[in-house]
Amino acid sequence: MTTTTAPHHSERIDVPGFRGELIEPGDAGYDDARAVYNGSIDRHPRLIARAMDVADVIAAVQTARDRGLPVAVRGGGHNAGGLGVGDDALVVDLSRMRAVHVDPAERVVRVEGGATWGDVDHATHPFGLAVPSGIISTTGVGGLTLGGGLGYLARQFGLTIDSLLSADVVLADGTLVTADTDRHPDLFWALRGGGGNFGAVTSFTFRAHPVGDIVGGPMFFSLDRTAEVMRAWDDYLEEAPDDVTCWFGFVTVPAVAPFPAALQGQVVAALVWCINASVDRAEEALAPFREKGPVMDGVGPMPYPALQSAFDALYPSGDQWYWRADFVDDLSDDAIAVHVAQGPTLPTPQSSMHLYPINGAAGRVGRHDTAFSHRQARYAQVIVGVDPSPEGFDDVRAWTRTYHDALHPHSAGGAYVNMLQDDEGLDRVRESYRDNFDRLTAVKDRYDPGNVFCLNNNVPPSTGSSV
Ligand SMILES: Cc1cc2nc3c(=O)[nH]c(=O)nc-3n(C[C@H](O)[C@H](O)[C@H](O)COP(=O)(O)OP(=O)(O)OC[C@H]3O[C@@H](n4cnc5c(N)ncnc54)[C@H](O)[C@@H]3O)c2cc1C
């Protein structure tokens, strides 16, 4: 991201009653405050309102509405499309609202809207509990949850939204409501997969699950074994017990200890395991894959937060990101042939391809029970182009599109909304929600008819109006 060239505004925006920090173009800290995780995003908001509490969020949303400014809600700032920040927008920045309260007896966790998953894991692990999340601990709870939430516990406990009990939401009219199965049930349905379309969520209340130490980590195979390993992994997951989750990826072995020197810098086919069971049971699950002779086996017992944060250092904030995703119902031999051809061509050490399983508990929830529609999919697939430097980034983007174009004909249509890029358009959002899209539109009409919350994978109101 470059230094700002945004104009100073002669009039500062007053946000009555706001106690947090208000940052405008020209203020010290403006460039830091508008930067998001994806370093290729370079947007210039009109005002960044760093809220301290719910009252601040209400004040900021009311001000945006009164002035006709679009609202961007910033949770963890991780979205690859940079949806937590917008040109000329009022950014409701929740990064100071990160408290986590755990009730171990009831196994209930209340999380403020700007927390990261690392904040949640830190708070829950001492009680032997966890909330299903993703695979990187620096990702925000807000965006990940509202889009669905796919991670290491998905086959056992479902998507993150399947553990959501309620949400406190500041609506476009500045009121605060609690949505759950009894109160505002239509809003609660839409929040579970429908993204940031309906309001600013100031806190999420989750069911936590018994997860302490797990057996997890990566197993690497040489590329000539790719087809065999992918097929065996796909067959295994069809019948695997729910407490085993394992994603497949092409990755470059990091050039650091403890990775073996002979492998460092090589592209490999990886299976990354999370088994929430006894070591003996885990050994049974792993045995057939160990027999295939991985070139590195890093799977072992560890605290769940150690697995959740294992890849954090490889993915620091500020790299350039571009990705393309799809849902996959069946991993056909033709699709595997595309992976065999394309996977080894990762253009940078940070680039990768991942296939995350959605079957097991996540797949047993009905396609209309929450806004997340593609419950039948076996996998969420994402091709990830990452470049620490902006110079070669066009090539990385082109690589991502080439790989995706080759695979897309083998996909189910639609993609996990949290892995849509910001240049994909409304049709891709529709394909991702399928027949849930009309119901989302109805909820949008009711809760945000003026599309104040438009900086997201937008479900426009039926009037098509926007601020
Ligand atoms: C390195 C990396 C790893 C990832 N791994 C996973 C993974 O394992 N599993 C997975 O499911 N996803 C994963 N993702 C995708 C991730 O879920 C999305 O990028 C998500 O949007 C990030 O949420 P955030 O709060 O950090 O983002 P932000 O950029 O802050 O926000 C993203 C969107 O969510 C909205 N939003 C955020 N918080 C709130 C809130 N409190 N109220 C209302 N709207 C809100 C924003 O308005 C915006 O539209 C990963 C992303 C990255 C970059």
The ligand as a Gaussian input file, in Angstrom:
#p B3LYP/6-31G(d) Opt

LIG

0 1
 C       -4.600000     -15.850000       5.890000
 C       -6.064000     -16.116000       5.827000
 C       -6.549000     -17.322000       6.293000
 C       -7.910000     -17.592000       6.268000
 N       -8.336000     -18.806000       6.735000
 C       -9.657000     -19.061000       6.772000
 C      -10.130000     -20.289000       7.307000
 O       -9.374000     -21.143000       7.714000
 N      -11.460000     -20.499000       7.354000
 C      -12.353000     -19.575000       6.912000
 O      -13.546000     -19.819000       7.010000
 N      -11.934000     -18.415000       6.374000
 C      -10.618000     -18.144000       6.290000
 N      -10.174000     -16.971000       5.752000
 C      -11.153000     -16.077000       5.148000
 C      -11.783000     -15.192000       6.191000
 O      -12.861000     -15.876000       6.771000
 C      -12.296000     -13.911000       5.530000
 O      -11.201000     -13.234000       4.966000
 C      -13.031000     -13.033000       6.522000
 O      -13.724000     -12.044000       5.783000
 C      -12.100000     -12.376000       7.505000
 O      -12.815000     -11.747000       8.516000
 P      -12.206000     -10.436000       9.210000
 O      -13.150000     -10.018000      10.285000
 O      -10.800000     -10.666000       9.570000
 O      -12.228000      -9.456000       7.951000
 P      -12.607000      -7.940000       7.676000
 O      -11.806000      -7.614000       6.474000
 O      -12.481000      -7.084000       8.867000
 O      -14.141000      -8.039000       7.301000
 C      -14.590000      -8.849000       6.259000
 C      -16.074000      -8.650000       6.011000
 O      -16.803000      -9.025000       7.178000
 C      -17.537000      -7.923000       7.684000
 N      -17.396000      -7.895000       9.152000
 C      -16.287000      -8.185000       9.871000
 N      -16.568000      -8.096000      11.176000
 C      -17.861000      -7.725000      11.271000
 C      -18.735000      -7.481000      12.361000
 N      -18.339000      -7.606000      13.633000
 N      -20.034000      -7.111000      12.082000
 C      -20.461000      -6.986000      10.805000
 N      -19.678000      -7.215000       9.742000
 C      -18.390000      -7.591000       9.981000
 C      -16.919000      -6.709000       7.056000
 O      -17.844000      -5.680000       6.946000
 C      -16.472000      -7.214000       5.714000
 O      -17.541000      -7.199000       4.791000
 C       -8.822000     -16.648000       5.770000
 C       -8.335000     -15.428000       5.299000
 C       -6.978000     -15.173000       5.301000
 C       -6.473000     -13.893000       4.727000

